[in-house]
Amino acid sequence: MSHDGNRIRITDPLDPRIEDYRDIREKDLLGRGGRNGLFIGEAILVVEVMLAKPGMTRSVLVSEAQLSRVEALVAASASPRTPIFVADTEVIESIAGFKIHRGVLACGNRPDEERATLESVLPPAGEPGTVLVCEGIGNVDNIGLLFRNAAAFAVDGVVLSPDCHDPLYRKSLRVSIGHALRVPYHRSRDWARTLKALNQHRMEVIGTSLAPEAIPLDDAIAPARTALVVGSEFNGLGTITLDACDQLVRIPMAVGTDSLNVGVAAAVCLHPFARKNRV
């Protein structure tokens, strides 16, 4: 192992300095509790977002091919002294336990979900805004897509039901291109109570549904304060959620096609409802 500034060259996959990156795939399977307050970012765009947040990035593990780019990012970031571990691709793959296609991983300190209240992701009282509410989104790609959409349409925040997948799961974070670290989110611990609280905060709860009473999206009038609710592709919205909705909307589609991927559907619905801070 050799040092050059904050660059640390790794040749031995068993080097204890890179313990945070060992057997990533196996630890992924353990969920949020499997990393003791840490998460792994993959791909240069995700790492760039991590580095922009002071104190978040513990280290970066990078191949020779990406080294100069990563060093430039670290030097210009809020955390210029972040350790940069450099290794051959084969060594990185031996450490991580899977094929590395993007040449860079980073280990970060996980934000504390418990501290993110519902109020912290809502627009200020009396002001217009939009939140994206996700129920039962268990697919890793879809949760990432939803955060990417949330960023694209400048929503104030995202509300997750207790059973939604972890947005900081490595693949989800990659699909979101880092926006799961940019868009504030709150994970509900009591879904019925959360839905009721949205109404108490003067949010109009609009559910996406295929139900006959759902009005076509083209005919919907966007309220000043919108909580747009999307559900899983197989189960849709649950009874408790449907009962909490002030109105239901559907996307008109061709005969014989009744649904879209939830990420696509959310983007279509956010376009008319989330109009703040867009250019």
Secondary structure, DSSP 8 states (H G I E B T S, - for coil): -EEETTEEE---TT-GGGGGGTTHHHHHTTGGGGGTTEEEEESHHHHHHHHTSTTTEEEEEE-HHHHHHHHHHHHTSS-TT--EEE--HHHHHHHHSS--SSSEEEEEE---GGG--SGGGS--TTS-EEEEEEES---HHHHHHHHHHHHHTT-SEEEE-TTS--TTSHHHHHHTTTGGGTS-EEE-SSHHHHHHHHHHTT-EEEEE---TT-EEGGG----SEEEEEEEBTTTBS-HHHHHH-SEEEE----TT-----HHHHHHHHHHHH--TT--
